[in-house]
Amino acid sequence: GKHDLRPHVDQIVRLTERYRLAIFSSATYRTVATAQQMIEQECFELHPEMPYPLFHFALHRSHCAPLPGRGPKGNTWDTCKPLGRIFTDLSNVVLLDDDDFKCLDDEKTNLIRVPCWEGNANDDVLKKLADLLLELPMPHVNAPLDMRAHTASMSAALEEHAIDMAIAAADPVAAAEYAAAAALTATKTHSNGPQDGRTQDSAVMDNPEQIQLNDDDEDNDENGMQGQQDPLQNGVQDQPASVQNPEEILLPGDDDETPAAPAPAPAPAAPAAA
């Protein structure tokens, strides 16, 4: 099928200063390889100085695990993404996805829920996400940063931002009024909140950068997970399990309806000299 990149996908290049990027998708290998090539090509054209490859590794459907019972859509083939089987330290791992059920129950705090892209050309959720991630304080030896303490507030901020965009698209006048009211609320919050200019992050709230393709459905193959090897037998254990300072950001791909077929990896491109 036809794949489209979400607007501002190149904003993920900004994150490479602090984060290591990877893909973790429940789509087939072929779809993941296609998406990775499209994303890296788009980013390299706009940011020729970017590090290459952009993603340190890519995980696909064979690295996912079946959901116990049926998923929320009633599909027996729905899968989840078990982070603990891939990474040893989950305090610096964040999964970006638009579905809560993609996380195990004891890994929900690793999820930043990113609103779905509905095809709006003016969508700038990825830019907002990059801003939020780069606004977090830098980790230090004496003050390590646990990303799980910030995921809920960032999810809520992204949801509010998506609502603002929807209002603006439907009624520009109402959007202006809503923005003015939000600015007034923010001013009051700032006057009553911390004096360093940042609002406090809540460790427990109800809700890497999402890459949204236009194929949104899980593989409609009830037997799609049968015969899959354990991820730890597929070389994933050779990937870095944690990082010293940067946090791992997992960018979700999209679910696919086509059968898997190997695709060639994108040809390396040498980044421009700094």
TAJO-V966872 format. One record per backbone hydrogen bond with DSSP energy under -1.0 kcal/mol. NH is the residue of the N-H (numbers start at 0). CO is the residue of the C=O. If there is no record, write none. Layout:
nh=(NH NH)
co=(CO CO)
This chain:
nh=(8 10 11 12 13 15 16 17 18 19 21 22 23 24 31 32 33 34 35 36 37 38 39 40 41 42 43 44 45 46 49 55 58 60 62 63 64 66 70 73 79 80 82 85 86 92 93 94 95 96 101 102 106 109 110 111 113 122 127 128 129 130 131 132 133 134 139 146 148 149 153 154 155 156 157 158 159 160 161 162 163 164 165 166 167 168 169 170 174 175 176 177 178 179 180 181 182 183 184 185 186 187 188 189 190 191 192 210 220 223 225 227 232 233 235 237 238 247 248 249 250 271)
co=(5 7 8 9 10 12 13 14 14 246 248 56 250 58 27 28 29 30 31 32 33 34 35 36 37 38 39 40 41 42 46 20 22 26 59 60 79 77 74 70 64 101 80 82 82 89 247 109 249 111 98 99 103 106 107 94 96 119 123 124 125 126 127 128 129 130 142 90 145 146 149 150 151 152 153 154 155 156 157 158 159 160 161 162 163 164 165 166 170 171 172 173 174 175 176 177 178 179 180 181 182 183 184 185 186 187 188 251 218 220 222 224 229 230 230 234 235 91 19 93 21 47)
